[in-house]
Amino acid sequence: MSQNDDDLMLKERLKGIKKKFVVLSGKGGVGKSTVSVNIACALAAKGFKTGLLDVDVHGPSVPTMLGLTGAKLVSTEKGIVPAEIGCIPNLKVLSVGFLLGEKDAPVVWRGPMKTGAIKQFIKDVEWGELDYLIVDCPPGTGDEPLSAIQLLDNPDGAVLVTTPQEVSAADVRRSVNFCKMLNLPVAGIIENMSGFACPKCGEVYDIFGKDGGEKIAKDYRINFLGKIPIEPELGKCGDAGVPYVNRADSHASKIFTHVAEVLTEIKK
Ligand code: ADP
């Protein structure tokens, strides 16, 4: 297939998707997948036809977070078929994790294989009509997130996830500049793991420092989407494959719903 055929096919695939947002972070382990899963679930709960695409080739965690670890890649002559989850209507999910057999097997792919897999996961998926596609990108500002963003053909915006400490915040500054370079509007920054509220005494401990993400948002005049504290239940739900966003009493769940609302208000 020539490059032109490939590009045409890509455009054709993406035509049925009204809005595409990428979730980015400067480094791994800051909660990017947690945010991706929960904002996708929040959008689906609002009745929007939502797709969640996990192209984090380093450590795809979406299957675990949505109880889809046994899911295998299914394709028909029309393309790769995303998974659906009985208890979450309106949500379709596809993860590079569906390609990898053993859960504990390392992802040993050379650079071109990773970018090839990202391309295939964007080009060959039969999403049908979607209101929103949320893309959990690989961390950092290298080849892989770059390929994902370019292949998505002008995503409508990026949600940046950081933790409050300076080392992580420095990385997210690079992500902000990366978005600028690519003319990708930043929908906002989330400061995750922002303090730990002791379930016993209620006191909040800023174990990773304070306000790193909020400060960057101010410095760069970017929308600050809020702080998500460390909530042990959030980690447990992630491990158990249960989305967290519908826990009305949790602070994290309010932020996820707020982010979903912000995304729905973004006009091109
Ligand atoms: P990333 O995608 O950036 O690598 P993940 O979303 O996979 O990060 O999060 C890393 C781990 O931290 C996961 O086990 C997740 O459940 C947990 N986690 C993320 N955010 C929180 C939080 N606010 N409170 C508790 N656990 C969290």
Residues whose N, C-alpha, C, O or C-beta is under 5 A from the ligand:
A	BS01	ADP	K27 G28 G29 V30 G31 K32 S33 T34 S61 M193 I228 P229 I230 E231 P232 L234 G235 G238
